[in-house]
Amino acid sequence: MINPRIFLQTMITLASASLGLVSALAWNEAIKATIVQVFGTDDSLAGLYTYAILATVLAIVVLSLLGRAAARIGGEAVINREAD
């Protein structure tokens, strides 16, 4: 017999992951289009590196902010800074 609580938790986890993927793909396209308009690059090597660098910087900033927010509310971040 299926436990309704576990089933609901699993469905929430799956929905969150799938919606997160859709959101990430949408941001991927938006960032690519922005790079093309702002920097005038296309799918050339320079454009791909520009995109990779900007995506990496954005990921670092977002993860740092989320880690700080988790620390403020008493949660633990997955990534811990060594300097603290």
Phi and psi restraints in degrees (range 20) as a CNS / XPLOR table:
assign (resid 1 and name C) (resid 2 and name N)
       (resid 2 and name CA) (resid 2 and name C) 1.0 -85.7 20.0 2
assign (resid 2 and name N) (resid 2 and name CA)
       (resid 2 and name C) (resid 3 and name N) 1.0 130.2 20.0 2
assign (resid 2 and name C) (resid 3 and name N)
       (resid 3 and name CA) (resid 3 and name C) 1.0 -76.0 20.0 2
assign (resid 3 and name N) (resid 3 and name CA)
       (resid 3 and name C) (resid 4 and name N) 1.0 119.3 20.0 2
assign (resid 3 and name C) (resid 4 and name N)
       (resid 4 and name CA) (resid 4 and name C) 1.0 -60.3 20.0 2
assign (resid 4 and name N) (resid 4 and name CA)
       (resid 4 and name C) (resid 5 and name N) 1.0 -34.0 20.0 2
assign (resid 4 and name C) (resid 5 and name N)
       (resid 5 and name CA) (resid 5 and name C) 1.0 -67.2 20.0 2
assign (resid 5 and name N) (resid 5 and name CA)
       (resid 5 and name C) (resid 6 and name N) 1.0 -46.1 20.0 2
assign (resid 5 and name C) (resid 6 and name N)
       (resid 6 and name CA) (resid 6 and name C) 1.0 -65.5 20.0 2
assign (resid 6 and name N) (resid 6 and name CA)
       (resid 6 and name C) (resid 7 and name N) 1.0 -39.9 20.0 2
assign (resid 6 and name C) (resid 7 and name N)
       (resid 7 and name CA) (resid 7 and name C) 1.0 -59.7 20.0 2
assign (resid 7 and name N) (resid 7 and name CA)
       (resid 7 and name C) (resid 8 and name N) 1.0 -46.4 20.0 2
assign (resid 7 and name C) (resid 8 and name N)
       (resid 8 and name CA) (resid 8 and name C) 1.0 -64.5 20.0 2
assign (resid 8 and name N) (resid 8 and name CA)
       (resid 8 and name C) (resid 9 and name N) 1.0 -42.9 20.0 2
assign (resid 8 and name C) (resid 9 and name N)
       (resid 9 and name CA) (resid 9 and name C) 1.0 -62.3 20.0 2
assign (resid 9 and name N) (resid 9 and name CA)
       (resid 9 and name C) (resid 10 and name N) 1.0 -39.6 20.0 2
assign (resid 9 and name C) (resid 10 and name N)
       (resid 10 and name CA) (resid 10 and name C) 1.0 -65.2 20.0 2
assign (resid 10 and name N) (resid 10 and name CA)
       (resid 10 and name C) (resid 11 and name N) 1.0 -42.7 20.0 2
assign (resid 10 and name C) (resid 11 and name N)
       (resid 11 and name CA) (resid 11 and name C) 1.0 -64.7 20.0 2
assign (resid 11 and name N) (resid 11 and name CA)
       (resid 11 and name C) (resid 12 and name N) 1.0 -39.3 20.0 2
assign (resid 11 and name C) (resid 12 and name N)
       (resid 12 and name CA) (resid 12 and name C) 1.0 -64.9 20.0 2
assign (resid 12 and name N) (resid 12 and name CA)
       (resid 12 and name C) (resid 13 and name N) 1.0 -42.3 20.0 2
assign (resid 12 and name C) (resid 13 and name N)
       (resid 13 and name CA) (resid 13 and name C) 1.0 -62.3 20.0 2
assign (resid 13 and name N) (resid 13 and name CA)
       (resid 13 and name C) (resid 14 and name N) 1.0 -45.8 20.0 2
assign (resid 13 and name C) (resid 14 and name N)
       (resid 14 and name CA) (resid 14 and name C) 1.0 -65.6 20.0 2
assign (resid 14 and name N) (resid 14 and name CA)
       (resid 14 and name C) (resid 15 and name N) 1.0 -41.4 20.0 2
assign (resid 14 and name C) (resid 15 and name N)
       (resid 15 and name CA) (resid 15 and name C) 1.0 -64.8 20.0 2
assign (resid 15 and name N) (resid 15 and name CA)
       (resid 15 and name C) (resid 16 and name N) 1.0 -41.2 20.0 2
assign (resid 15 and name C) (resid 16 and name N)
       (resid 16 and name CA) (resid 16 and name C) 1.0 -62.6 20.0 2
assign (resid 16 and name N) (resid 16 and name CA)
       (resid 16 and name C) (resid 17 and name N) 1.0 -44.1 20.0 2
assign (resid 16 and name C) (resid 17 and name N)
       (resid 17 and name CA) (resid 17 and name C) 1.0 -64.7 20.0 2
assign (resid 17 and name N) (resid 17 and name CA)
       (resid 17 and name C) (resid 18 and name N) 1.0 -43.9 20.0 2
assign (resid 17 and name C) (resid 18 and name N)
       (resid 18 and name CA) (resid 18 and name C) 1.0 -69.0 20.0 2
assign (resid 18 and name N) (resid 18 and name CA)
       (resid 18 and name C) (resid 19 and name N) 1.0 -39.3 20.0 2
assign (resid 18 and name C) (resid 19 and name N)
       (resid 19 and name CA) (resid 19 and name C) 1.0 -68.3 20.0 2
assign (resid 19 and name N) (resid 19 and name CA)
       (resid 19 and name C) (resid 20 and name N) 1.0 -34.2 20.0 2
assign (resid 19 and name C) (resid 20 and name N)
       (resid 20 and name CA) (resid 20 and name C) 1.0 -64.0 20.0 2
assign (resid 20 and name N) (resid 20 and name CA)
       (resid 20 and name C) (resid 21 and name N) 1.0 -39.1 20.0 2
assign (resid 20 and name C) (resid 21 and name N)
       (resid 21 and name CA) (resid 21 and name C) 1.0 -65.1 20.0 2
assign (resid 21 and name N) (resid 21 and name CA)
       (resid 21 and name C) (resid 22 and name N) 1.0 -44.4 20.0 2
assign (resid 21 and name C) (resid 22 and name N)
       (resid 22 and name CA) (resid 22 and name C) 1.0 -61.3 20.0 2
assign (resid 22 and name N) (resid 22 and name CA)
       (resid 22 and name C) (resid 23 and name N) 1.0 -43.1 20.0 2
assign (resid 22 and name C) (resid 23 and name N)
       (resid 23 and name CA) (resid 23 and name C) 1.0 -63.4 20.0 2
assign (resid 23 and name N) (resid 23 and name CA)
       (resid 23 and name C) (resid 24 and name N) 1.0 -42.6 20.0 2
assign (resid 23 and name C) (resid 24 and name N)
       (resid 24 and name CA) (resid 24 and name C) 1.0 -63.2 20.0 2
assign (resid 24 and name N) (resid 24 and name CA)
       (resid 24 and name C) (resid 25 and name N) 1.0 -40.5 20.0 2
assign (resid 24 and name C) (resid 25 and name N)
       (resid 25 and name CA) (resid 25 and name C) 1.0 -66.3 20.0 2
assign (resid 25 and name N) (resid 25 and name CA)
       (resid 25 and name C) (resid 26 and name N) 1.0 -37.4 20.0 2
assign (resid 25 and name C) (resid 26 and name N)
       (resid 26 and name CA) (resid 26 and name C) 1.0 -64.6 20.0 2
assign (resid 26 and name N) (resid 26 and name CA)
       (resid 26 and name C) (resid 27 and name N) 1.0 -44.4 20.0 2
assign (resid 26 and name C) (resid 27 and name N)
       (resid 27 and name CA) (resid 27 and name C) 1.0 -64.2 20.0 2
assign (resid 27 and name N) (resid 27 and name CA)
       (resid 27 and name C) (resid 28 and name N) 1.0 -35.8 20.0 2
assign (resid 27 and name C) (resid 28 and name N)
       (resid 28 and name CA) (resid 28 and name C) 1.0 -56.9 20.0 2
assign (resid 28 and name N) (resid 28 and name CA)
       (resid 28 and name C) (resid 29 and name N) 1.0 -49.6 20.0 2
assign (resid 28 and name C) (resid 29 and name N)
       (resid 29 and name CA) (resid 29 and name C) 1.0 -65.6 20.0 2
assign (resid 29 and name N) (resid 29 and name CA)
       (resid 29 and name C) (resid 30 and name N) 1.0 -39.7 20.0 2
assign (resid 29 and name C) (resid 30 and name N)
       (resid 30 and name CA) (resid 30 and name C) 1.0 -64.3 20.0 2
assign (resid 30 and name N) (resid 30 and name CA)
       (resid 30 and name C) (resid 31 and name N) 1.0 -42.8 20.0 2
assign (resid 30 and name C) (resid 31 and name N)
       (resid 31 and name CA) (resid 31 and name C) 1.0 -66.2 20.0 2
assign (resid 31 and name N) (resid 31 and name CA)
       (resid 31 and name C) (resid 32 and name N) 1.0 -41.6 20.0 2
assign (resid 31 and name C) (resid 32 and name N)
       (resid 32 and name CA) (resid 32 and name C) 1.0 -60.5 20.0 2
assign (resid 32 and name N) (resid 32 and name CA)
       (resid 32 and name C) (resid 33 and name N) 1.0 -45.4 20.0 2
assign (resid 32 and name C) (resid 33 and name N)
       (resid 33 and name CA) (resid 33 and name C) 1.0 -64.6 20.0 2
assign (resid 33 and name N) (resid 33 and name CA)
       (resid 33 and name C) (resid 34 and name N) 1.0 -37.5 20.0 2
assign (resid 33 and name C) (resid 34 and name N)
       (resid 34 and name CA) (resid 34 and name C) 1.0 -64.9 20.0 2
assign (resid 34 and name N) (resid 34 and name CA)
       (resid 34 and name C) (resid 35 and name N) 1.0 -42.6 20.0 2
assign (resid 34 and name C) (resid 35 and name N)
       (resid 35 and name CA) (resid 35 and name C) 1.0 -62.7 20.0 2
assign (resid 35 and name N) (resid 35 and name CA)
       (resid 35 and name C) (resid 36 and name N) 1.0 -40.6 20.0 2
assign (resid 35 and name C) (resid 36 and name N)
       (resid 36 and name CA) (resid 36 and name C) 1.0 -62.5 20.0 2
assign (resid 36 and name N) (resid 36 and name CA)
       (resid 36 and name C) (resid 37 and name N) 1.0 -44.2 20.0 2
assign (resid 36 and name C) (resid 37 and name N)
       (resid 37 and name CA) (resid 37 and name C) 1.0 -73.1 20.0 2
assign (resid 37 and name N) (resid 37 and name CA)
       (resid 37 and name C) (resid 38 and name N) 1.0 -43.2 20.0 2
assign (resid 37 and name C) (resid 38 and name N)
       (resid 38 and name CA) (resid 38 and name C) 1.0 -76.3 20.0 2
assign (resid 38 and name N) (resid 38 and name CA)
       (resid 38 and name C) (resid 39 and name N) 1.0 -47.1 20.0 2
assign (resid 38 and name C) (resid 39 and name N)
       (resid 39 and name CA) (resid 39 and name C) 1.0 -97.5 20.0 2
assign (resid 39 and name N) (resid 39 and name CA)
       (resid 39 and name C) (resid 40 and name N) 1.0 -8.7 20.0 2
assign (resid 39 and name C) (resid 40 and name N)
       (resid 40 and name CA) (resid 40 and name C) 1.0 70.6 20.0 2
assign (resid 40 and name N) (resid 40 and name CA)
       (resid 40 and name C) (resid 41 and name N) 1.0 18.3 20.0 2
assign (resid 40 and name C) (resid 41 and name N)
       (resid 41 and name CA) (resid 41 and name C) 1.0 -97.9 20.0 2
assign (resid 41 and name N) (resid 41 and name CA)
       (resid 41 and name C) (resid 42 and name N) 1.0 159.8 20.0 2
assign (resid 41 and name C) (resid 42 and name N)
       (resid 42 and name CA) (resid 42 and name C) 1.0 -120.5 20.0 2
assign (resid 42 and name N) (resid 42 and name CA)
       (resid 42 and name C) (resid 43 and name N) 1.0 -140.1 20.0 2
assign (resid 42 and name C) (resid 43 and name N)
       (resid 43 and name CA) (resid 43 and name C) 1.0 -82.9 20.0 2
assign (resid 43 and name N) (resid 43 and name CA)
       (resid 43 and name C) (resid 44 and name N) 1.0 23.1 20.0 2
assign (resid 43 and name C) (resid 44 and name N)
       (resid 44 and name CA) (resid 44 and name C) 1.0 -73.0 20.0 2
assign (resid 44 and name N) (resid 44 and name CA)
       (resid 44 and name C) (resid 45 and name N) 1.0 172.6 20.0 2
assign (resid 44 and name C) (resid 45 and name N)
       (resid 45 and name CA) (resid 45 and name C) 1.0 -61.1 20.0 2
assign (resid 45 and name N) (resid 45 and name CA)
       (resid 45 and name C) (resid 46 and name N) 1.0 -41.1 20.0 2
assign (resid 45 and name C) (resid 46 and name N)
       (resid 46 and name CA) (resid 46 and name C) 1.0 -62.9 20.0 2
assign (resid 46 and name N) (resid 46 and name CA)
       (resid 46 and name C) (resid 47 and name N) 1.0 -40.6 20.0 2
assign (resid 46 and name C) (resid 47 and name N)
       (resid 47 and name CA) (resid 47 and name C) 1.0 -65.2 20.0 2
assign (resid 47 and name N) (resid 47 and name CA)
       (resid 47 and name C) (resid 48 and name N) 1.0 -39.4 20.0 2
assign (resid 47 and name C) (resid 48 and name N)
       (resid 48 and name CA) (resid 48 and name C) 1.0 -67.5 20.0 2
assign (resid 48 and name N) (resid 48 and name CA)
       (resid 48 and name C) (resid 49 and name N) 1.0 -40.2 20.0 2
assign (resid 48 and name C) (resid 49 and name N)
       (resid 49 and name CA) (resid 49 and name C) 1.0 -68.6 20.0 2
assign (resid 49 and name N) (resid 49 and name CA)
       (resid 49 and name C) (resid 50 and name N) 1.0 -39.5 20.0 2
assign (resid 49 and name C) (resid 50 and name N)
       (resid 50 and name CA) (resid 50 and name C) 1.0 -59.2 20.0 2
assign (resid 50 and name N) (resid 50 and name CA)
       (resid 50 and name C) (resid 51 and name N) 1.0 -45.6 20.0 2
assign (resid 50 and name C) (resid 51 and name N)
       (resid 51 and name CA) (resid 51 and name C) 1.0 -62.8 20.0 2
assign (resid 51 and name N) (resid 51 and name CA)
       (resid 51 and name C) (resid 52 and name N) 1.0 -44.5 20.0 2
assign (resid 51 and name C) (resid 52 and name N)
       (resid 52 and name CA) (resid 52 and name C) 1.0 -62.9 20.0 2
assign (resid 52 and name N) (resid 52 and name CA)
       (resid 52 and name C) (resid 53 and name N) 1.0 -41.9 20.0 2
assign (resid 52 and name C) (resid 53 and name N)
       (resid 53 and name CA) (resid 53 and name C) 1.0 -66.3 20.0 2
assign (resid 53 and name N) (resid 53 and name CA)
       (resid 53 and name C) (resid 54 and name N) 1.0 -46.9 20.0 2
assign (resid 53 and name C) (resid 54 and name N)
       (resid 54 and name CA) (resid 54 and name C) 1.0 -63.9 20.0 2
assign (resid 54 and name N) (resid 54 and name CA)
       (resid 54 and name C) (resid 55 and name N) 1.0 -39.7 20.0 2
assign (resid 54 and name C) (resid 55 and name N)
       (resid 55 and name CA) (resid 55 and name C) 1.0 -65.2 20.0 2
assign (resid 55 and name N) (resid 55 and name CA)
       (resid 55 and name C) (resid 56 and name N) 1.0 -38.4 20.0 2
assign (resid 55 and name C) (resid 56 and name N)
       (resid 56 and name CA) (resid 56 and name C) 1.0 -66.9 20.0 2
assign (resid 56 and name N) (resid 56 and name CA)
       (resid 56 and name C) (resid 57 and name N) 1.0 -45.4 20.0 2
assign (resid 56 and name C) (resid 57 and name N)
       (resid 57 and name CA) (resid 57 and name C) 1.0 -61.6 20.0 2
assign (resid 57 and name N) (resid 57 and name CA)
       (resid 57 and name C) (resid 58 and name N) 1.0 -44.1 20.0 2
assign (resid 57 and name C) (resid 58 and name N)
       (resid 58 and name CA) (resid 58 and name C) 1.0 -61.2 20.0 2
assign (resid 58 and name N) (resid 58 and name CA)
       (resid 58 and name C) (resid 59 and name N) 1.0 -42.6 20.0 2
assign (resid 58 and name C) (resid 59 and name N)
       (resid 59 and name CA) (resid 59 and name C) 1.0 -63.0 20.0 2
assign (resid 59 and name N) (resid 59 and name CA)
       (resid 59 and name C) (resid 60 and name N) 1.0 -41.6 20.0 2
assign (resid 59 and name C) (resid 60 and name N)
       (resid 60 and name CA) (resid 60 and name C) 1.0 -63.4 20.0 2
assign (resid 60 and name N) (resid 60 and name CA)
       (resid 60 and name C) (resid 61 and name N) 1.0 -44.7 20.0 2
assign (resid 60 and name C) (resid 61 and name N)
       (resid 61 and name CA) (resid 61 and name C) 1.0 -63.3 20.0 2
assign (resid 61 and name N) (resid 61 and name CA)
       (resid 61 and name C) (resid 62 and name N) 1.0 -48.1 20.0 2
assign (resid 61 and name C) (resid 62 and name N)
       (resid 62 and name CA) (resid 62 and name C) 1.0 -63.0 20.0 2
assign (resid 62 and name N) (resid 62 and name CA)
       (resid 62 and name C) (resid 63 and name N) 1.0 -45.2 20.0 2
assign (resid 62 and name C) (resid 63 and name N)
       (resid 63 and name CA) (resid 63 and name C) 1.0 -65.3 20.0 2
assign (resid 63 and name N) (resid 63 and name CA)
       (resid 63 and name C) (resid 64 and name N) 1.0 -36.0 20.0 2
assign (resid 63 and name C) (resid 64 and name N)
       (resid 64 and name CA) (resid 64 and name C) 1.0 -65.0 20.0 2
assign (resid 64 and name N) (resid 64 and name CA)
       (resid 64 and name C) (resid 65 and name N) 1.0 -44.3 20.0 2
assign (resid 64 and name C) (resid 65 and name N)
       (resid 65 and name CA) (resid 65 and name C) 1.0 -64.4 20.0 2
assign (resid 65 and name N) (resid 65 and name CA)
       (resid 65 and name C) (resid 66 and name N) 1.0 -41.2 20.0 2
assign (resid 65 and name C) (resid 66 and name N)
       (resid 66 and name CA) (resid 66 and name C) 1.0 -66.1 20.0 2
assign (resid 66 and name N) (resid 66 and name CA)
       (resid 66 and name C) (resid 67 and name N) 1.0 -38.1 20.0 2
assign (resid 66 and name C) (resid 67 and name N)
       (resid 67 and name CA) (resid 67 and name C) 1.0 -63.8 20.0 2
assign (resid 67 and name N) (resid 67 and name CA)
       (resid 67 and name C) (resid 68 and name N) 1.0 -41.8 20.0 2
assign (resid 67 and name C) (resid 68 and name N)
       (resid 68 and name CA) (resid 68 and name C) 1.0 -65.6 20.0 2
assign (resid 68 and name N) (resid 68 and name CA)
       (resid 68 and name C) (resid 69 and name N) 1.0 -41.8 20.0 2
assign (resid 68 and name C) (resid 69 and name N)
       (resid 69 and name CA) (resid 69 and name C) 1.0 -63.1 20.0 2
assign (resid 69 and name N) (resid 69 and name CA)
       (resid 69 and name C) (resid 70 and name N) 1.0 -40.7 20.0 2
assign (resid 69 and name C) (resid 70 and name N)
       (resid 70 and name CA) (resid 70 and name C) 1.0 -64.8 20.0 2
assign (resid 70 and name N) (resid 70 and name CA)
       (resid 70 and name C) (resid 71 and name N) 1.0 -38.9 20.0 2
assign (resid 70 and name C) (resid 71 and name N)
       (resid 71 and name CA) (resid 71 and name C) 1.0 -66.3 20.0 2
assign (resid 71 and name N) (resid 71 and name CA)
       (resid 71 and name C) (resid 72 and name N) 1.0 -36.0 20.0 2
assign (resid 71 and name C) (resid 72 and name N)
       (resid 72 and name CA) (resid 72 and name C) 1.0 -66.5 20.0 2
assign (resid 72 and name N) (resid 72 and name CA)
       (resid 72 and name C) (resid 73 and name N) 1.0 -34.7 20.0 2
assign (resid 72 and name C) (resid 73 and name N)
       (resid 73 and name CA) (resid 73 and name C) 1.0 -94.7 20.0 2
assign (resid 73 and name N) (resid 73 and name CA)
       (resid 73 and name C) (resid 74 and name N) 1.0 5.9 20.0 2
assign (resid 73 and name C) (resid 74 and name N)
       (resid 74 and name CA) (resid 74 and name C) 1.0 95.2 20.0 2
assign (resid 74 and name N) (resid 74 and name CA)
       (resid 74 and name C) (resid 75 and name N) 1.0 0.8 20.0 2
assign (resid 74 and name C) (resid 75 and name N)
       (resid 75 and name CA) (resid 75 and name C) 1.0 -83.9 20.0 2
assign (resid 75 and name N) (resid 75 and name CA)
       (resid 75 and name C) (resid 76 and name N) 1.0 173.3 20.0 2
assign (resid 75 and name C) (resid 76 and name N)
       (resid 76 and name CA) (resid 76 and name C) 1.0 -112.3 20.0 2
assign (resid 76 and name N) (resid 76 and name CA)
       (resid 76 and name C) (resid 77 and name N) 1.0 133.3 20.0 2
assign (resid 76 and name C) (resid 77 and name N)
       (resid 77 and name CA) (resid 77 and name C) 1.0 -80.1 20.0 2
assign (resid 77 and name N) (resid 77 and name CA)
       (resid 77 and name C) (resid 78 and name N) 1.0 150.2 20.0 2
assign (resid 77 and name C) (resid 78 and name N)
       (resid 78 and name CA) (resid 78 and name C) 1.0 -70.0 20.0 2
assign (resid 78 and name N) (resid 78 and name CA)
       (resid 78 and name C) (resid 79 and name N) 1.0 -36.2 20.0 2
assign (resid 78 and name C) (resid 79 and name N)
       (resid 79 and name CA) (resid 79 and name C) 1.0 -101.9 20.0 2
assign (resid 79 and name N) (resid 79 and name CA)
       (resid 79 and name C) (resid 80 and name N) 1.0 121.4 20.0 2
assign (resid 79 and name C) (resid 80 and name N)
       (resid 80 and name CA) (resid 80 and name C) 1.0 -108.7 20.0 2
assign (resid 80 and name N) (resid 80 and name CA)
       (resid 80 and name C) (resid 81 and name N) 1.0 138.7 20.0 2
assign (resid 80 and name C) (resid 81 and name N)
       (resid 81 and name CA) (resid 81 and name C) 1.0 -83.6 20.0 2
assign (resid 81 and name N) (resid 81 and name CA)
       (resid 81 and name C) (resid 82 and name N) 1.0 137.8 20.0 2
assign (resid 81 and name C) (resid 82 and name N)
       (resid 82 and name CA) (resid 82 and name C) 1.0 -73.6 20.0 2
assign (resid 82 and name N) (resid 82 and name CA)
       (resid 82 and name C) (resid 83 and name N) 1.0 -27.1 20.0 2
assign (resid 82 and name C) (resid 83 and name N)
       (resid 83 and name CA) (resid 83 and name C) 1.0 -72.5 20.0 2
assign (resid 83 and name N) (resid 83 and name CA)
       (resid 83 and name C) (resid 84 and name N) 1.0 -17.4 20.0 2
